[in-house]
């Protein structure tokens, strides 16, 4: 599966090795969000079907999590997930088990 960053490559590896993952794919959803009064579309990284939950997954370095843009995107994604039976998760270095930050 194509990946856009070294973090996504690690996430794919983790998903492949996790016995609770039934299926995963690149996300094709366009989730609308508003930033500074302007409408945008957010496409998360993955849709994952676990044995016990359905997840919309974003993979992002921790240092980018609290930007105004990502706060808006993630808020819209959480709302979408709540309305559509998904859980929204963001995986950073911690969830990926990275001790050293990979260079993209």
MDAnalysis code that builds the backbone (N, CA, C; Angstrom):
import MDAnalysis as mda
import numpy as np

u = mda.Universe.empty(312, n_residues=104, atom_resindex=np.repeat(np.arange(104), 3), trajectory=True)
u.add_TopologyAttr("name", ["N", "CA", "C"] * 104)
u.add_TopologyAttr("resid", np.arange(1, 105))
u.add_TopologyAttr("resname", ["UNK", "UNK", "UNK", "UNK", "UNK", "UNK", "UNK", "UNK", "UNK", "UNK", "UNK", "UNK", "UNK", "UNK", "UNK", "UNK", "UNK", "UNK", "UNK", "UNK", "UNK", "UNK", "UNK", "UNK", "UNK", "UNK", "UNK", "UNK", "UNK", "UNK", "UNK", "UNK", "UNK", "UNK", "UNK", "UNK", "UNK", "UNK", "UNK", "UNK", "UNK", "UNK", "UNK", "UNK", "UNK", "UNK", "UNK", "UNK", "UNK", "UNK", "UNK", "UNK", "UNK", "UNK", "UNK", "UNK", "UNK", "UNK", "UNK", "UNK", "UNK", "UNK", "UNK", "UNK", "UNK", "UNK", "UNK", "UNK", "UNK", "UNK", "UNK", "UNK", "UNK", "UNK", "UNK", "UNK", "UNK", "UNK", "UNK", "UNK", "UNK", "UNK", "UNK", "UNK", "UNK", "UNK", "UNK", "UNK", "UNK", "UNK", "UNK", "UNK", "UNK", "UNK", "UNK", "UNK", "UNK", "UNK", "UNK", "UNK", "UNK", "UNK", "UNK", "UNK"])
u.atoms.positions = np.array([
    [0.849, -1.169, 0.000],
    [0.000, 0.000, 0.000],
    [0.898, 1.235, 0.000],
    [0.581, 2.240, -0.790],
    [1.411, 3.444, -0.801],
    [1.344, 4.187, 0.537],
    [2.417, 4.864, 0.860],
    [2.456, 5.648, 2.082],
    [3.062, 7.003, 1.770],
    [2.707, 7.991, 2.593],
    [3.149, 9.362, 2.350],
    [4.245, 9.819, 3.305],
    [4.547, 9.007, 4.313],
    [5.595, 9.374, 5.257],
    [6.143, 8.115, 5.907],
    [7.280, 8.260, 6.545],
    [7.854, 7.119, 7.268],
    [6.953, 6.711, 8.438],
    [6.231, 7.664, 9.013],
    [5.291, 7.343, 10.088],
    [4.180, 6.433, 9.561],
    [3.663, 6.746, 8.384],
    [2.617, 5.914, 7.800],
    [3.142, 4.516, 7.479],
    [4.374, 4.420, 7.033],
    [4.967, 3.115, 6.765],
    [5.023, 2.277, 8.044],
    [5.428, 2.895, 9.149],
    [5.470, 2.193, 10.435],
    [4.054, 1.801, 10.858],
    [3.080, 2.687, 10.645],
    [1.693, 2.379, 10.996],
    [1.197, 1.177, 10.195],
    [1.503, 1.134, 8.914],
    [1.093, -0.006, 8.089],
    [1.715, -1.298, 8.619],
    [2.965, -1.242, 8.992],
    [3.630, -2.417, 9.554],
    [2.907, -2.869, 10.830],
    [2.591, -1.910, 11.713],
    [1.895, -2.234, 12.965],
    [0.504, -2.834, 12.685],
    [-0.189, -2.276, 11.716],
    [-1.511, -2.790, 11.371],
    [-1.417, -4.205, 10.801],
    [-0.428, -4.446, 9.956],
    [-0.235, -5.778, 9.360],
    [0.050, -6.833, 10.427],
    [0.789, -6.458, 11.456],
    [1.198, -7.405, 12.497],
    [0.183, -7.572, 13.618],
    [-0.821, -6.717, 13.672],
    [-1.796, -6.751, 14.761],
    [-2.880, -7.796, 14.465],
    [-2.994, -8.844, 15.277],
    [-3.985, -9.887, 15.008],
    [-5.434, -9.413, 15.170],
    [-5.655, -8.267, 15.800],
    [-7.006, -7.730, 15.965],
    [-7.461, -6.895, 14.767],
    [-6.577, -6.674, 13.799],
    [-6.936, -5.918, 12.599],
    [-7.498, -6.882, 11.558],
    [-8.754, -6.659, 11.204],
    [-9.390, -7.483, 10.176],
    [-9.080, -6.959, 8.779],
    [-9.036, -5.613, 8.649],
    [-8.781, -4.994, 7.353],
    [-8.427, -3.524, 7.572],
    [-7.671, -2.978, 6.648],
    [-7.407, -1.542, 6.654],
    [-7.136, -1.082, 5.235],
    [-7.445, 0.180, 4.973],
    [-7.232, 0.777, 3.656],
    [-6.942, 2.256, 3.809],
    [-6.421, 2.837, 2.739],
    [-6.284, 4.294, 2.703],
    [-7.677, 4.877, 2.820],
    [-7.800, 5.937, 3.559],
    [-9.092, 6.575, 3.769],
    [-9.465, 7.384, 2.523],
    [-10.709, 7.251, 2.112],
    [-11.201, 8.005, 0.955],
    [-12.254, 9.033, 1.360],
    [-12.473, 9.172, 2.665],
    [-13.459, 10.127, 3.155],
    [-12.965, 11.552, 2.983],
    [-13.877, 12.445, 2.696],
    [-13.615, 13.881, 2.690],
    [-14.452, 14.482, 3.803],
    [-13.823, 14.798, 4.906],
    [-14.543, 15.330, 6.061],
    [-14.447, 16.857, 6.025],
    [-15.592, 17.545, 5.921],
    [-15.540, 19.009, 5.882],
    [-15.174, 19.590, 7.248],
    [-14.394, 20.670, 7.213],
    [-14.083, 21.420, 8.435],
    [-13.897, 22.884, 8.064],
    [-13.986, 23.741, 9.049],
    [-13.848, 25.177, 8.826],
    [-12.663, 25.683, 9.626],
    [-11.825, 26.468, 8.967],
    [-10.670, 27.093, 9.617],
    [-10.650, 28.561, 9.231],
    [-10.717, 29.420, 10.227],
    [-10.729, 30.870, 10.004],
    [-11.830, 31.291, 9.033],
    [-12.997, 30.659, 9.176],
    [-14.142, 31.022, 8.360],
    [-14.139, 30.460, 6.948],
    [-13.155, 29.652, 6.603],
    [-13.043, 29.088, 5.258],
    [-13.271, 27.583, 5.323],
    [-14.116, 27.069, 4.429],
    [-14.404, 25.635, 4.378],
    [-13.266, 24.882, 3.702],
    [-12.932, 23.725, 4.271],
    [-11.883, 22.851, 3.739],
    [-12.373, 21.410, 3.793],
    [-11.597, 20.511, 3.209],
    [-11.861, 19.073, 3.273],
    [-10.641, 18.380, 3.859],
    [-10.891, 17.446, 4.755],
    [-9.840, 16.686, 5.425],
    [-9.961, 15.221, 5.039],
    [-8.873, 14.629, 4.576],
    [-8.831, 13.212, 4.244],
    [-7.870, 12.541, 5.222],
    [-8.398, 11.793, 6.204],
    [-7.520, 11.078, 7.149],
    [-6.690, 10.013, 6.422],
    [-5.771, 9.397, 7.148],
    [-4.847, 8.447, 6.524],
    [-5.451, 7.071, 6.262],
    [-6.089, 6.472, 7.262],
    [-6.555, 5.096, 7.139],
    [-7.950, 4.902, 7.717],
    [-8.644, 3.898, 7.198],
    [-9.846, 3.348, 7.819],
    [-9.461, 1.936, 8.240],
    [-9.666, 1.617, 9.514],
    [-9.227, 0.328, 10.050],
    [-10.416, -0.387, 10.689],
    [-10.567, -1.653, 10.333],
    [-11.584, -2.511, 10.937],
    [-10.875, -3.457, 11.891],
    [-11.034, -3.206, 13.193],
    [-10.514, -4.093, 14.220],
    [-11.605, -5.108, 14.573],
    [-11.263, -6.105, 15.333],
    [-12.261, -7.093, 15.747],
    [-13.362, -6.470, 16.599],
    [-13.050, -5.378, 17.300],
    [-14.017, -4.788, 18.227],
    [-14.345, -3.319, 17.979],
    [-13.804, -2.736, 16.903],
    [-14.096, -1.324, 16.639],
    [-13.724, -0.967, 15.204],
    [-14.343, 0.128, 14.731],
    [-13.993, 0.698, 13.420],
    [-13.339, 2.050, 13.685],
    [-12.179, 2.261, 13.074],
    [-11.360, 3.424, 13.399],
    [-11.022, 4.220, 12.146],
    [-11.157, 5.531, 12.261],
    [-10.563, 6.451, 11.297],
    [-9.241, 6.852, 11.935],
    [-8.151, 6.615, 11.233],
    [-6.818, 6.766, 11.815],
    [-6.002, 7.831, 11.102],
    [-5.454, 8.733, 11.874],
    [-4.501, 9.730, 11.391],
    [-3.152, 9.416, 12.015],
    [-2.103, 9.481, 11.228],
    [-0.740, 9.257, 11.704],
    [-0.001, 10.584, 11.576],
    [0.512, 11.078, 12.693],
    [1.067, 12.432, 12.699],
    [2.138, 12.571, 13.766],
    [3.259, 13.225, 13.467],
    [4.239, 13.518, 14.521],
    [3.594, 14.370, 15.619],
    [3.953, 14.060, 16.848],
    [3.364, 14.738, 18.006],
    [3.504, 16.258, 17.925],
    [4.603, 16.726, 17.375],
    [4.834, 18.175, 17.327],
    [3.824, 18.922, 16.449],
    [3.055, 18.203, 15.622],
    [2.066, 18.838, 14.754],
    [0.628, 18.698, 15.258],
    [0.429, 17.983, 16.346],
    [-0.919, 17.677, 16.813],
    [-1.703, 18.937, 17.204],
    [-1.087, 19.865, 17.873],
    [-1.808, 21.006, 18.429],
    [-1.759, 22.265, 17.583],
    [-1.562, 22.116, 16.282],
    [-1.657, 23.286, 15.415],
    [-3.131, 23.637, 15.238],
    [-3.415, 24.882, 14.954],
    [-4.805, 25.317, 14.777],
    [-5.491, 24.505, 13.675],
    [-4.789, 24.265, 12.585],
    [-5.352, 23.503, 11.471],
    [-5.706, 22.080, 11.896],
    [-4.796, 21.399, 12.573],
    [-5.065, 20.019, 12.974],
    [-6.122, 19.929, 14.060],
    [-6.177, 20.880, 14.951],
    [-7.235, 20.902, 15.957],
    [-8.595, 20.982, 15.266],
    [-8.724, 21.818, 14.251],
    [-9.978, 21.936, 13.496],
    [-10.306, 20.652, 12.746],
    [-9.297, 20.082, 12.078],
    [-9.510, 18.845, 11.325],
    [-9.917, 17.706, 12.252],
    [-9.210, 17.558, 13.348],
    [-9.471, 16.441, 14.263],
    [-10.830, 16.582, 14.942],
    [-11.232, 17.802, 15.238],
    [-12.548, 18.037, 15.831],
    [-13.648, 17.604, 14.857],
    [-13.501, 17.977, 13.597],
    [-14.476, 17.577, 12.576],
    [-14.486, 16.059, 12.406],
    [-13.313, 15.443, 12.455],
    [-13.224, 13.987, 12.314],
    [-13.897, 13.285, 13.489],
    [-13.704, 13.788, 14.695],
    [-14.349, 13.187, 15.869],
    [-15.877, 13.279, 15.758],
    [-16.355, 14.407, 15.294],
    [-17.795, 14.586, 15.113],
    [-18.314, 13.614, 14.042],
    [-17.604, 13.512, 12.928],
    [-17.991, 12.572, 11.870],
    [-18.038, 11.145, 12.421],
    [-17.002, 10.777, 13.146],
    [-16.918, 9.416, 13.691],
    [-18.064, 9.127, 14.652],
    [-18.384, 10.073, 15.523],
    [-19.465, 9.890, 16.484],
    [-20.806, 9.682, 15.776],
    [-20.982, 10.328, 14.639],
    [-22.237, 10.219, 13.898],
    [-22.290, 8.982, 12.999],
    [-21.146, 8.341, 12.762],
    [-21.098, 7.257, 11.782],
    [-20.523, 5.944, 12.311],
    [-20.446, 5.808, 13.628],
    [-20.046, 4.541, 14.214],
    [-18.564, 4.220, 14.138],
    [-17.744, 5.241, 14.065],
    [-16.296, 5.069, 14.075],
    [-15.709, 5.659, 15.353],
    [-14.460, 5.357, 15.588],
    [-13.657, 6.003, 16.617],
    [-12.531, 6.703, 15.873],
    [-12.217, 7.931, 16.260],
    [-11.109, 8.651, 15.648],
    [-9.883, 8.515, 16.530],
    [-8.771, 8.096, 15.930],
    [-7.511, 7.963, 16.657],
    [-6.398, 8.673, 15.905],
    [-5.503, 9.264, 16.669],
    [-4.282, 9.843, 16.112],
    [-3.113, 9.067, 16.698],
    [-2.301, 8.498, 15.828],
    [-1.106, 7.771, 16.266],
    [0.112, 8.657, 16.070],
    [0.837, 8.849, 17.147],
    [2.085, 9.620, 17.114],
    [3.248, 8.654, 17.366],
    [4.400, 9.215, 17.652],
    [5.573, 8.392, 17.962],
    [5.268, 7.384, 19.076],
    [4.491, 7.808, 20.063],
    [4.175, 6.944, 21.198],
    [3.433, 5.683, 20.745],
    [2.339, 5.857, 20.001],
    [1.543, 4.714, 19.551],
    [2.295, 3.850, 18.540],
    [3.191, 4.466, 17.799],
    [3.970, 3.724, 16.805],
    [5.183, 3.034, 17.399],
    [5.495, 3.349, 18.663],
    [6.637, 2.728, 19.313],
    [7.967, 3.267, 18.826],
    [7.975, 4.519, 18.387],
    [9.205, 5.121, 17.881],
    [9.938, 5.841, 18.996],
    [11.199, 5.559, 19.114],
    [12.041, 6.256, 20.100],
    [12.774, 7.398, 19.437],
    [13.140, 7.205, 18.208],
    [13.835, 8.225, 17.436],
    [12.923, 8.649, 16.301],
    [12.803, 9.930, 16.088],
    [11.910, 10.427, 15.049],
    [12.513, 10.172, 13.676],
    [11.779, 9.445, 12.800],
    [12.297, 9.211, 11.450],
    [12.278, 10.483, 10.624],
    [13.162, 10.587, 9.665],
    [13.186, 11.743, 8.763],
    [12.382, 11.399, 7.527],
    [11.506, 12.323, 7.148],
    [10.682, 12.130, 5.943],
    [11.384, 12.667, 4.714],
])
